[in-house]
Amino acid sequence: MSQRHPQAELLPQQPSARFCFIQASWHADIVNQGRDAFLAEMAGQGVARENMDLVEVPGAFEIPLHAQQLARSGRYAAIVACGLVVDGGIYRHEFVADAVISGLMRVQLDTGVPVFSAVLTPHHFHEHEQHRRYFSEHFRVKGQEVAQACLRTVASLQKLQAPASADALA
């Protein structure tokens, strides 16, 4: 399942770095798979559970505002958003998905805190067991991948912010 990555750069240099995982409560049985995989991968990479906060919001549309407030708090090295925006027979889902992703990008650019999206918008989703199983598994994969991307990005940003070494200046 989770592979321990040998690269030292995967973990942030600050062992007390905090992370926040925001998830939409719609389709919680599926979205919870992403959260659980994220938590397992972070733990497998050495991040203590007490350094990870979980926030649940009603739907994906509410995620960007919460991400903004959390990023502005200065408490988090990174924020991860997770949700499932489905096509309920009208094309409103496309507008919701675009608003969420655009909002998350704006939060990270405005605050300098990396914000990751595991907000998925399947082309077709139906409330039957085959789709529920497929997307549950897909969220497990995405939860693991977003944890890895989160740790790599935070470590990379820390390197960029580190003071230049004497060797680099020579």
QUIJO-V718599 format. One record per backbone hydrogen bond with DSSP energy under -0.5 kcal/mol. CO is the residue of the C=O (numbers start at 1). NH is the residue of the N-H. Records with the same first field share a line. If there is no record, write none. Layout:
CO: NH + NH
This chain:
3: 5
7: 10
8: 11
13: 15
14: 17
18: 77 + 78
19: 53
20: 22 + 80
21: 55
22: 82
23: 57
25: 28
27: 30 + 31
28: 32
30: 33 + 34
31: 34 + 35
32: 36
33: 37
34: 38
35: 39
36: 40
37: 41
38: 42
39: 43
40: 44
41: 45
42: 47
43: 46
46: 48
48: 51
49: 52
51: 19
53: 21
55: 23
57: 25
58: 26
59: 62
60: 63 + 64
62: 66
63: 67
64: 68
65: 69
66: 70
67: 71
68: 72
69: 73
70: 75
71: 74
77: 114
78: 20
79: 116
80: 22
81: 118
82: 24
83: 120
84: 86
86: 88
90: 93
91: 94 + 95
92: 96
93: 97
94: 98
95: 99
96: 100
97: 101
98: 102
99: 103
100: 104
101: 105
102: 106
103: 107
104: 108
105: 109
106: 110
107: 111
108: 112
112: 114
114: 79
116: 81 + 118
118: 83 + 120
120: 85
126: 128
128: 132
129: 133
130: 134
131: 135
132: 136
133: 137
134: 138
135: 139
136: 140
137: 141
138: 142
139: 143
140: 144
141: 145
142: 146
143: 147
144: 148
145: 149
146: 150
147: 151
148: 152
149: 153
150: 154
151: 155
152: 156
153: 157
154: 158
155: 159
156: 160
157: 161
158: 162
165: 169
166: 170
